[in-house]
Amino acid sequence: MGKKVLVLNQDYRAITVCSAQRAFLLIYMQKAEAISSAKGLYLRTVSKSYPLPSIIRLNQYVHVPYKGVVLSRQNIFKRDNYQCQYCGATTDLTLDHVLPRSRGGLTSWDNLVTACKQCNSRKGDYTPEEAQMPLRRKPFKPSFFMFLRDFSGVIDEEWMPYLGKSAKLGA
């Protein structure tokens, strides 16, 4: 059972996503309440059947320090939809520094993009303009909620009111 559950703080703000098993345990231990259940899905024991949660809300407010998205290879790939930002290829992917490190380019959200090995090699030590290889989309740092909403995989439609108005369903 790989079902994911949206976890809301006591004030109904989204704070994370967890497994259905973890969510059920929080409900069972009375640390959270189910806000919404997955239609037609149940957790079954020998003698009982429980609706599988889709959204839970914690009973006590949890102070969550500022949540940023960790800069990692996988998170850059997710942000760029696993596509080369120069040609659109989806195989043989690597990371490319838009402004090469040898010219002072930083390893940051705003300077890293997904690139196929062929484009990365062709671009070499040049900027996209110098190599005449325009970017499909300018690199950016996603917010925590944007990342949760847009890049965390397939999400439940019921989560949308808690994740922002311009949400799109994951791929």
N, C-alpha and C positions, 0 to 999 in steps of 0.2 A: 504494500500500500504506500504509494509515493505522493499521496495528496498533501498539499501544503495549506496552511491555515494562516490568515492574517491576524496578527496580535495587535490589539489596540490598548493604549494606556487607559487609565481610569477616565481621562478627559476625552476619550474617543479619538486620539491622535494615533496614527499608525506608527509602530515602533520597530516591528520586525515581522518576519515570516518564520513559522516553525512547522515541524511535522505534525500530522494529525494525531499521532501517538502522544507527543508532548502536549499538545493542546488538550486532548482528552484527560491526560493526567492532571493538568492544571485545573480543569473543571471538576474532576473527581475529588481533588484535594481542596476544593472550594476556594481556590486562589483566583479563579476567573469564572466568567459566565459566558455561555454561548450567545452570540448576537444573531448568528445565522448558521443554518445547517445545510450541508450539501444534499441536494434533492435525490432521494432514492438510495443514499449510501448510509450504511450502518456499521457500527462496531458491535460484534456479537460475542457474547460469553456463552457458557453452557446454558444458563437460565434466563439471560436478559439480552435485549437489543438496545443500543444507544445510537441516536442520530450522530452522524459524523460531522463535527463542526467545520465551518467554513471561515467564520470570523468569531474571535473571542475578545472579551474585554477584561482586563485585569481588575480585580476588586480593590486593590490599593494602588495609589499613584506611585510610579517608579520614576525617579529622577534619572533621565538619560542625558549624559553629556552630549555636546554637539556631535552629531553623527555625520561624518564625511565618508565618501566612497574611497576606499583604499586604491591607490594607484598600483595596478598590477597588470601583467600581460593579459590575463583572461578578462579583466574588466575593460581594458582597451578594446579587445576583440569584441566583447559584448556591445560596448558603446557603438562600435563601427559595424555592427551586425555581421560580423565575420566576413567582411568584404574588403578587398583592396580598395583604398580610398583614391587610387589613381586610375585603375582600369575596371574595377568591379569583380575581379576574380575571387573565387571562394576556396581555392586550394593553395597549398604551399605558402601559408601566411606567416608573416614575421612582423616585427615592429620597425617603424622608420621614424627618425627624428626629422621633422619638417625643416628646421634650421639645424644643420649638422652639428654634432657636438664639437667637432674640430673648429667650428666657427663661433663657439660660445653658446650653442643651443642647449637648453636644459632638458633633463628628463622630467617632464611635467605633462599634465593632462593637455595643456594648450600646445605642446610641441610634439606629441607622439600620435601617430596614426597607424592603422593596420595597412600593411602593404604586402603584396605577393613578392616572392624572392626575385622574380624577373624585374618588376618595377623598382624594387629597392636597389638592385644592382645597377639598373639603367640610370636612376636618379643620382646614385653615388654621393659625392661630396658637394652637391649643388642644392640650391633651394628649388622648390617646385617651379618657380617662374624661370629661373636660369635653365632648368632642364626641359622647359616647355611641357610640363606635366601638371596641369591644374588639379587641385584637390576637388573631389566630388562634394565634400562638406568640410567646413572649417572645424578643427578639433576644439573641444570644449570640455570643461569639468562638469559632469552631471551632479545634480543635487542628490541627496540621499533618497528623497521621495521620488524624484524622476527615475533614478536607477531602479528602485524597488518596483515602480509602476511599469517602466518601459523595457528594462533589460534583465529582469529576473526570470524570464521564461514565461510559460503560459500561466496566466492569472485568472482568477474567477471574476466574472462580470460584476458580481455583488460587491467586490472590493472597491470599485470605481469611486463611489461617493467619499471614501476615506483616503483616496490617493490623489485626488485632484480632478479638475473638470476636463482638462484636455488630454485625458488618458487614452491610450490605445491598447488594445489587447495584444499580449505578447505572441511571439511566433512559436 
